[in-house]
Amino acid sequence: MKTKVLSLVVMFILGTFTVFAGEKTEKFKVKGNCGMCETRIEKAAKSVKGVSAAEWDSKTTFLTVVYDDEVTNVNKVHVAVAGAGHDTEQQKAKDEVYNKLPSCCKYERK
């Protein structure tokens, strides 16, 4: 009986590690200004298959994403956010997309 219970506990623990093995958290800068930017940035990040959470802080301008690294990678998140009009540390949004942002969302670009 003890062996069966111990086996079940070990299987449960191993299964738990397997579920969380591919989960990663990354944090990087994304240009933006306001609540509308926050909504747009988080929506773009969450649109990437494998991303389970995205939170952008307007004060620090950091985006924190949680994703399954067996499904996607952080580069795809950078591309998706830039595609929505917001420059990241790795990707610059196309000028035509940036120019369509509302005036309150237009941040200073280099």
C-alpha positions in Angstrom: 0.0 0.0 0.0 2.8 2.4 0.9 4.5 1.7 -2.4 1.4 2.5 -4.4 0.9 5.8 -2.5 4.5 6.8 -2.9 4.4 6.0 -6.6 1.3 8.1 -7.0 3.0 11.0 -5.2 6.1 10.7 -7.3 4.0 10.6 -10.5 2.1 13.7 -9.4 5.3 15.7 -8.7 6.9 14.7 -12.0 3.7 15.6 -13.9 3.7 19.0 -12.2 7.3 19.7 -13.3 6.4 18.6 -16.8 3.5 21.1 -17.0 5.7 24.1 -15.9 8.9 23.0 -17.7 8.3 25.1 -20.8 7.0 28.2 -19.1 9.3 31.3 -19.2 8.9 34.9 -18.2 10.6 37.7 -20.1 10.6 41.5 -19.4 11.6 44.1 -22.0 11.0 47.7 -22.9 8.2 48.7 -25.2 7.6 52.4 -26.2 4.2 53.8 -25.4 2.4 56.4 -23.4 -1.1 55.7 -22.1 -3.8 53.3 -21.3 -4.7 52.8 -24.9 -1.1 51.9 -25.6 -1.3 49.4 -22.7 -4.4 47.7 -24.2 -2.9 47.6 -27.7 0.5 46.3 -26.5 -0.9 43.6 -24.2 -3.4 42.5 -26.9 -0.6 42.1 -29.5 1.6 40.1 -27.1 -1.3 37.8 -26.1 -2.1 37.2 -29.8 1.1 35.2 -30.1 0.3 31.5 -29.7 1.9 30.2 -26.5 1.7 33.5 -24.6 -0.4 33.0 -21.4 0.0 36.5 -19.9 1.2 40.0 -20.8 1.4 43.1 -18.7 2.7 46.5 -19.7 3.6 49.1 -17.2 3.2 52.7 -18.5 5.5 54.1 -15.8 8.5 51.8 -16.5 7.5 51.0 -20.1 8.4 47.4 -19.5 6.3 44.5 -20.9 6.3 41.3 -18.9 5.3 38.2 -20.8 4.8 34.6 -19.7 5.0 32.1 -22.5 5.5 28.4 -23.3 9.0 28.2 -24.9 8.1 24.9 -26.5 5.4 26.8 -28.6 6.9 30.2 -29.2 9.8 32.5 -28.4 10.3 36.1 -27.1 11.3 37.3 -30.6 7.8 36.5 -31.9 6.4 38.7 -29.2 8.7 41.6 -30.2 7.5 41.2 -33.8 3.8 41.2 -32.8 4.1 44.3 -30.6 6.0 46.2 -33.3 3.3 45.1 -35.8 0.8 46.9 -33.5 2.9 50.2 -33.8 5.1 50.0 -30.7 8.9 49.9 -30.9 10.6 47.3 -28.7 14.3 46.8 -27.8 14.6 44.4 -30.8 12.0 45.6 -33.3 11.0 48.9 -34.7 7.4 49.4 -35.8 6.9 50.3 -39.4 6.4 54.1 -39.9 3.0 53.6 -41.6 1.7 51.6 -38.6 3.2 54.1 -36.1 1.7 57.0 -38.0 -1.8 55.5 -37.6 -1.6 55.5 -33.8 -3.8 58.1 -32.0 -1.9 61.3 -31.1 -1.8 60.4 -27.4 0.0 57.2 -28.3 2.7 58.7 -30.4 5.9 58.4 -28.4 9.3 59.9 -29.1 11.2 57.9 -31.7 14.9 57.9 -32.5 
